[in-house]
Amino acid sequence: MLTAVVGTNWGDEGKGRMVDLLSEKYDVVIRYQGGNNAGHTVVNERGKFILNLLPSGILRDETVNVMGPGMVIDVEHLFHEVESLREKGIAITPKHLIISDRATICMPYHKMRDILEEERLADKKFGSTRRGIAPVYADKYMKKTIRMGDLLNEAALKERVADLIEWENLTVSGGYAHEPINADEMMEWLKTYGLPFTSYIKDTTVYLNEAVKAGKSLMFEAQLGALRDIDFGIYPYTSSSNTIGAYAPIGAGIPGHKLNLSIGIMKAYSSCVGEGPFTTELAMTEAEKDVLREHGHEYGAATGRPRRVGPFDAVASRYGVQCQGCDELALTLLDVLDYMEEVPIVTAYKLTDGSTTTRFPMGKTLDDAQPVVETVPGWHCDITGVRRFEELPQAAQDYV
């Protein structure tokens, strides 16, 4: 069984907690794209954990976790994330965690370039997390990056670093007038934070192909949601990787295999971190959004930034489900809406020509769209303890 757990919206839908819940049924959990620019918050019997790079299956001792070739890995962040988990009693060993030799390393200068560009853009910024994700993916496609497998040969690595730094300094020192990057410092950074992971580095294509042949069950874990996909999202306010489930086998290292199941995760309302069009937030006053944000504890796991919030957006969600090819849906945080007398839903968008649409638009059309809102009765009670759909109040069932 090859299953993808994916976000249907802007990210932050609750994928991490769902992966943690479902991973007991799977042998291997794989992160297949992205870096530490987003986080998964998991609360279970062992405590509360915020994971930025590691797959959410890392919290289960019996599960093998894979960081695929589609990822970009800040090894300094990974080093500290592993240490933090170990301090909380989580065992992490080469039998428990496998890192693809093809995964790209996000270097300190990628973060620096990210910050320099956001500051240059000023009020036209994209809302980057400033963790180097766009620059490192750009360099990857220019074939100017270091991969995890390069850490296995220190002599060749030193030569590679020297060549790349010479090229990087053309941009950093020229275009941004920043002081040059020091190649020796970058080598020391890689030795300090990268070399401790050499025993974890393997060819994930070989490992996962053998796992499939052996009949093992694989779960692919996405970062962010469909609307942040570099090709199908709200470009240019997207991530720099493919967040959709169809990319999962590719980003994991087994492009010849197909998914058996796509599980889409969506919230009972909408939230978003970062810049870009977010039509649903126009359906609430600032005061109403503040109340929803506090009830949902809507602050970014990676950045701590307050998330933008709004009613459930049926237009965006329908599009996200199509992009993800969802076979099943998991709805999270329904109990956050317990306090509402009436629950708003964005059912369509009104366009500048006066027409309405239920299809998710792009570009300037999306920028100018206004929400069409319908309301349904609230359920006015605490449903936090409900474990079966049939036990929900009728109003909550109707909302679902």
C-alpha positions as CSV (number, residue, x, y, z in Angstrom):
1,M,0.0,0.0,0.0
2,L,1.4,3.4,-1.1
3,T,-0.5,6.2,0.7
4,A,0.0,10.0,0.5
5,V,-1.2,12.3,3.3
6,V,-1.5,15.7,1.7
7,G,-2.9,19.2,2.4
8,T,-5.9,20.4,0.4
9,N,-5.5,24.1,1.1
10,W,-2.6,26.5,2.1
11,G,-0.9,24.2,4.5
12,D,-1.3,23.9,8.3
13,E,-4.3,21.6,7.9
14,G,-3.2,19.2,10.6
15,K,-1.2,16.7,8.4
16,G,1.4,15.9,11.1
17,R,-1.2,14.8,13.7
18,M,-2.9,12.7,11.1
19,V,0.4,11.0,10.0
20,D,1.2,10.3,13.6
21,L,-2.3,8.8,14.1
22,L,-2.2,6.6,10.9
23,S,1.5,5.7,11.0
24,E,1.0,2.8,13.3
25,K,-0.5,1.0,10.3
26,Y,2.5,1.7,8.1
27,D,6.0,0.3,8.0
28,V,7.7,3.4,6.4
29,V,6.9,7.1,6.5
30,I,8.6,9.4,3.8
31,R,8.9,13.1,3.6
32,Y,9.2,13.8,-0.2
33,Q,9.6,17.6,-0.6
34,G,10.3,20.9,1.1
35,G,12.6,21.9,3.9
36,N,12.3,23.4,7.3
37,N,10.1,26.3,6.1
38,A,7.0,24.7,7.6
39,G,6.2,22.6,10.7
40,H,4.1,19.8,11.8
41,T,2.8,19.9,15.4
42,V,2.1,16.5,16.9
43,V,0.6,16.0,20.3
44,N,0.4,12.3,21.5
45,E,0.9,10.3,24.7
46,R,4.6,11.1,24.7
47,G,4.2,14.9,24.6
48,K,4.0,17.8,22.2
49,F,6.5,17.9,19.3
50,I,7.1,20.4,16.5
51,L,8.8,18.7,13.5
52,N,10.2,20.9,10.7
53,L,12.3,18.3,8.7
54,L,11.8,14.9,10.2
55,P,8.8,12.8,9.1
56,S,6.1,12.6,11.7
57,G,6.5,8.8,11.9
58,I,9.8,9.5,13.8
59,L,7.8,9.4,17.0
60,R,7.1,5.7,16.6
61,D,10.0,3.4,17.5
62,E,8.9,0.7,15.1
63,T,8.5,2.9,12.0
64,V,11.3,3.5,9.5
65,N,11.4,7.2,8.4
66,V,12.9,8.4,5.1
67,M,13.9,11.9,4.0
68,G,13.6,11.7,0.2
69,P,15.6,13.2,-2.7
70,G,12.9,15.8,-3.2
71,M,13.8,17.5,0.1
72,V,16.1,20.4,0.8
73,I,17.8,19.8,4.2
74,D,19.4,22.4,6.4
75,V,21.7,20.0,8.3
76,E,22.2,22.5,11.1
77,H,18.5,22.6,11.7
78,L,18.3,18.9,11.4
79,F,21.1,18.4,13.9
80,H,19.3,20.5,16.5
81,E,15.9,18.9,15.7
82,V,17.3,15.5,16.3
83,E,19.0,16.6,19.6
84,S,15.7,18.1,20.8
85,L,13.8,14.9,20.2
86,R,16.5,12.8,21.9
87,E,16.2,15.0,24.9
88,K,12.5,14.1,25.1
89,G,13.2,10.4,24.9
90,I,12.8,9.8,21.2
91,A,15.3,7.2,19.8
92,I,16.8,8.2,16.4
93,T,19.2,5.8,14.8
94,P,20.3,4.8,11.3
95,K,17.8,1.9,11.5
96,H,15.0,4.4,12.4
97,L,16.0,7.2,10.0
98,I,17.3,7.1,6.4
99,I,18.4,10.2,4.5
100,S,18.6,10.1,0.7
101,D,22.0,10.6,-0.8
102,R,20.2,12.7,-3.5
103,A,18.6,15.2,-1.1
104,T,19.9,18.7,-1.4
105,I,21.7,20.6,1.4
106,C,20.4,24.0,2.2
107,M,23.4,26.1,3.0
108,P,23.8,29.2,5.3
109,Y,24.2,31.3,2.2
110,H,20.9,30.2,0.9
111,K,19.2,31.6,4.0
112,M,21.3,34.8,3.6
113,R,20.2,35.3,0.0
114,D,16.6,34.6,1.0
115,I,16.8,37.4,3.6
116,L,18.6,39.8,1.3
117,E,15.9,39.4,-1.4
118,E,13.0,39.8,0.9
119,E,14.5,43.0,2.2
120,R,15.2,44.2,-1.3
121,L,11.5,43.6,-2.2
122,A,10.3,45.5,0.9
123,D,6.5,45.9,0.6
124,K,6.4,43.6,-2.5
125,K,7.9,40.6,-0.6
126,F,6.5,37.1,-1.0
127,G,6.2,36.4,2.7
128,S,9.2,34.0,2.8
129,T,10.1,32.2,6.0
130,R,13.6,33.4,5.3
131,R,15.0,29.8,5.6
132,G,16.6,29.7,2.2
133,I,14.1,27.5,0.5
134,A,13.6,29.4,-2.8
135,P,17.3,30.1,-3.3
136,V,18.3,26.4,-2.7
137,Y,15.7,25.1,-5.0
138,A,16.8,27.7,-7.6
139,D,20.4,26.5,-7.2
140,K,19.3,22.9,-7.4
141,Y,17.8,23.4,-10.9
142,M,20.9,25.3,-11.9
143,K,22.9,22.2,-10.8
144,K,24.8,24.3,-8.3
145,T,24.1,22.6,-5.0
146,I,25.7,20.1,-2.6
147,R,23.8,16.9,-1.9
148,M,23.8,14.7,1.1
149,G,25.8,12.0,-0.7
150,D,28.6,14.5,-1.2
151,L,29.3,14.3,2.5
152,L,30.6,10.8,2.1
153,N,33.8,12.0,0.3
154,E,35.4,14.8,2.1
155,A,38.1,15.6,-0.5
156,A,35.6,15.8,-3.3
157,L,33.3,17.8,-1.1
158,K,36.0,20.4,-0.4
159,E,36.6,20.9,-4.1
160,R,32.9,21.1,-4.8
161,V,32.4,23.7,-2.1
162,A,35.2,25.9,-3.4
163,D,33.7,25.9,-6.9
164,L,30.2,26.7,-5.7
165,I,31.3,29.5,-3.4
166,E,33.2,31.2,-6.3
167,W,29.9,31.2,-8.2
168,E,27.8,32.2,-5.2
169,N,29.9,35.2,-4.6
170,L,29.2,36.6,-8.0
171,T,25.6,37.1,-6.8
172,V,26.2,37.9,-3.1
173,S,29.0,40.4,-3.6
174,G,27.9,41.8,-6.9
175,G,24.1,42.0,-7.0
176,Y,23.6,42.5,-3.2
177,A,26.9,44.2,-2.4
178,H,27.3,41.8,0.6
179,E,30.6,40.6,1.9
180,P,31.9,37.4,0.2
181,I,31.1,34.0,1.5
182,N,34.1,32.1,3.0
183,A,34.6,28.6,1.6
184,D,36.5,27.4,4.6
185,E,33.7,28.5,6.9
186,M,31.2,26.6,4.8
187,M,33.4,23.5,5.0
188,E,33.5,23.7,8.8
189,W,29.7,24.1,8.9
190,L,29.3,21.0,6.8
191,K,31.7,19.0,9.0
192,T,30.0,20.2,12.2
193,Y,26.4,19.6,11.2
194,G,26.5,17.3,8.1
195,L,29.1,14.7,8.9
196,P,27.3,13.4,12.0
197,F,24.6,12.1,9.5
198,T,26.9,10.1,7.2
199,S,25.8,6.8,8.7
200,Y,22.1,7.7,7.9
201,I,22.7,8.4,4.2
202,K,21.6,5.7,1.7
203,D,20.2,5.3,-1.7
204,T,16.4,5.5,-0.9
205,T,15.5,4.3,-4.4
206,V,17.1,0.9,-3.6
207,Y,15.7,0.8,-0.1
208,L,12.1,1.8,-1.0
209,N,12.0,-0.5,-4.1
210,E,13.0,-3.4,-1.9
211,A,10.4,-2.4,0.7
212,V,7.6,-2.3,-2.0
213,K,8.7,-5.7,-3.3
214,A,8.6,-7.1,0.3
215,G,5.0,-6.0,0.6
216,K,5.7,-3.2,3.2
217,S,3.2,-0.3,3.5
218,L,4.5,3.2,2.7
219,M,3.1,6.5,3.7
220,F,4.2,9.7,2.0
221,E,4.0,12.9,4.1
222,A,3.6,16.2,2.4
223,Q,4.6,19.7,3.6
224,L,2.2,22.6,3.0
225,G,-0.9,22.2,0.8
226,A,-2.1,22.2,-2.8
227,L,-2.4,26.0,-2.9
228,R,1.3,26.3,-2.2
229,D,2.4,24.0,-5.0
230,I,5.0,25.6,-7.3
231,D,3.0,24.7,-10.4
232,F,-0.6,24.6,-9.3
233,G,-0.7,27.0,-6.3
234,I,-1.2,30.7,-5.9
235,Y,2.0,31.5,-7.8
236,P,4.2,33.4,-7.1
237,Y,3.1,33.2,-3.4
238,T,3.9,29.5,-3.3
239,S,6.6,27.2,-1.9
240,S,9.4,26.2,-4.3
241,S,8.5,22.5,-4.6
242,N,5.7,20.2,-5.6
243,T,3.4,19.7,-2.7
244,I,0.9,17.5,-4.6
245,G,0.5,13.8,-4.0
246,A,1.3,12.8,-7.6
247,Y,4.9,14.0,-6.9
248,A,5.2,11.8,-3.8
249,P,6.8,8.7,-5.4
250,I,9.2,10.9,-7.4
251,G,10.3,13.0,-4.4
252,A,10.6,9.8,-2.3
253,G,12.9,8.2,-4.8
254,I,10.7,5.6,-6.5
255,P,9.3,7.4,-9.6
256,G,8.2,4.1,-11.2
257,H,5.5,3.4,-8.6
258,K,2.0,4.9,-8.2
259,L,-0.1,5.8,-5.3
260,N,-2.8,3.5,-4.1
261,L,-4.5,6.1,-1.8
262,S,-4.5,9.8,-1.4
263,I,-5.8,11.2,1.9
264,G,-6.5,14.9,1.8
265,I,-6.4,16.8,5.1
266,M,-8.5,20.0,5.5
267,K,-9.5,22.2,8.4
268,A,-13.1,23.0,9.3
269,Y,-12.1,26.6,8.7
270,S,-9.3,28.3,6.7
271,S,-5.9,29.4,7.7
272,C,-2.8,30.7,5.9
273,V,0.7,31.8,6.7
274,G,2.4,34.3,4.4
275,E,1.5,36.7,1.7
276,G,-0.7,36.3,-1.4
277,P,-4.5,36.1,-2.2
278,F,-6.6,34.7,0.6
279,T,-10.2,35.5,-0.4
280,T,-11.9,33.9,2.6
281,E,-10.4,36.3,5.1
282,L,-12.5,39.1,3.6
283,A,-15.6,37.4,4.9
284,M,-14.8,38.3,8.5
285,T,-14.1,41.5,10.4
286,E,-10.8,41.9,12.1
287,A,-12.4,41.3,15.5
288,E,-14.0,38.0,14.3
289,K,-10.7,36.8,12.9
290,D,-8.9,37.6,16.1
291,V,-11.4,35.4,18.0
292,L,-11.1,32.5,15.5
293,R,-7.3,32.7,15.6
294,E,-7.3,32.5,19.4
295,H,-9.8,29.6,19.6
296,G,-7.7,27.7,17.0
297,H,-4.3,28.7,18.4
298,E,-3.4,29.7,14.9
299,Y,0.3,30.5,15.0
300,G,2.9,29.0,12.6
301,A,4.8,26.0,13.9
302,A,7.9,27.0,12.0
303,T,7.9,30.7,12.5
304,G,5.4,31.5,15.3
305,R,3.8,34.1,13.0
306,P,0.0,34.7,13.5
307,R,-1.8,32.9,10.8
308,R,-4.4,34.6,8.6
309,V,-7.8,33.0,9.1
310,G,-11.3,32.9,7.6
311,P,-14.3,30.7,7.1
312,F,-14.1,27.3,5.3
313,D,-13.5,28.1,1.6
314,A,-15.4,25.6,-0.5
315,V,-14.0,27.1,-3.7
316,A,-10.4,26.7,-2.7
317,S,-11.0,23.3,-1.1
318,R,-12.7,21.8,-4.1
319,Y,-9.7,22.8,-6.3
320,G,-7.3,21.4,-3.7
321,V,-9.1,18.1,-3.6
322,Q,-8.9,17.9,-7.4
323,C,-5.1,18.7,-7.4
324,Q,-4.4,16.1,-4.8
325,G,-6.6,13.4,-6.4
326,C,-8.1,12.7,-3.0
327,D,-9.7,9.3,-2.4
328,E,-10.5,10.2,1.2
329,L,-10.7,13.4,3.3
330,A,-9.9,14.0,7.0
331,L,-11.5,17.1,8.5
332,T,-9.6,18.6,11.5
333,L,-10.4,21.1,14.2
334,L,-14.1,21.0,13.9
335,D,-14.3,21.7,17.7
336,V,-12.7,25.1,17.2
337,L,-16.0,26.3,15.9
338,D,-18.0,25.3,19.0
339,Y,-18.3,29.0,20.1
340,M,-20.0,30.2,16.9
341,E,-23.7,31.1,16.9
342,E,-23.7,30.8,13.1
343,V,-20.9,29.3,11.0
344,P,-20.0,31.1,7.8
345,I,-18.9,29.2,4.6
346,V,-17.4,30.8,1.5
347,T,-19.4,29.0,-1.3
348,A,-18.4,31.1,-4.4
349,Y,-16.3,34.0,-5.5
350,K,-17.6,37.3,-6.9
351,L,-15.5,38.6,-9.8
352,T,-15.0,42.2,-10.9
353,D,-17.3,41.8,-13.9
354,G,-20.2,41.1,-11.5
355,S,-20.3,37.3,-12.1
356,T,-19.8,34.6,-9.6
357,T,-17.8,31.4,-9.9
358,T,-17.3,28.2,-7.9
359,R,-14.1,27.5,-9.9
360,F,-10.8,28.6,-8.3
361,P,-9.2,31.3,-10.4
362,M,-5.6,32.4,-10.8
363,G,-3.6,35.6,-11.2
364,K,-5.3,39.0,-11.2
365,T,-8.8,37.4,-11.2
366,L,-8.0,35.7,-7.8
367,D,-6.4,38.9,-6.5
368,D,-9.6,40.9,-7.0
369,A,-12.1,38.2,-6.1
370,Q,-14.6,38.7,-3.2
371,P,-16.2,36.0,-1.1
372,V,-19.8,34.9,-1.4
373,V,-20.8,33.8,2.1
374,E,-23.6,31.5,3.4
375,T,-24.2,30.7,7.0
376,V,-25.4,27.6,8.8
377,P,-26.5,27.2,12.4
378,G,-23.8,26.5,15.0
379,W,-24.1,23.7,17.6
380,H,-23.4,25.7,20.8
381,C,-21.7,22.9,22.7
382,D,-18.4,21.4,23.4
383,I,-17.7,18.5,21.0
384,T,-14.0,18.0,21.9
385,G,-14.7,14.6,23.4
386,V,-16.8,13.2,20.6
387,R,-15.1,10.2,18.8
388,R,-17.9,9.1,16.4
389,F,-19.6,11.1,13.7
390,E,-23.0,9.9,14.8
391,E,-22.4,11.4,18.3
392,L,-22.0,14.9,16.9
393,P,-24.9,17.3,17.3
394,Q,-27.1,17.4,14.2
395,A,-26.0,21.0,13.4
396,A,-22.3,19.8,13.4
397,Q,-23.2,16.8,11.2
398,D,-25.0,19.1,8.8
399,Y,-22.0,21.4,8.6
400,V,-19.7,18.5,7.8
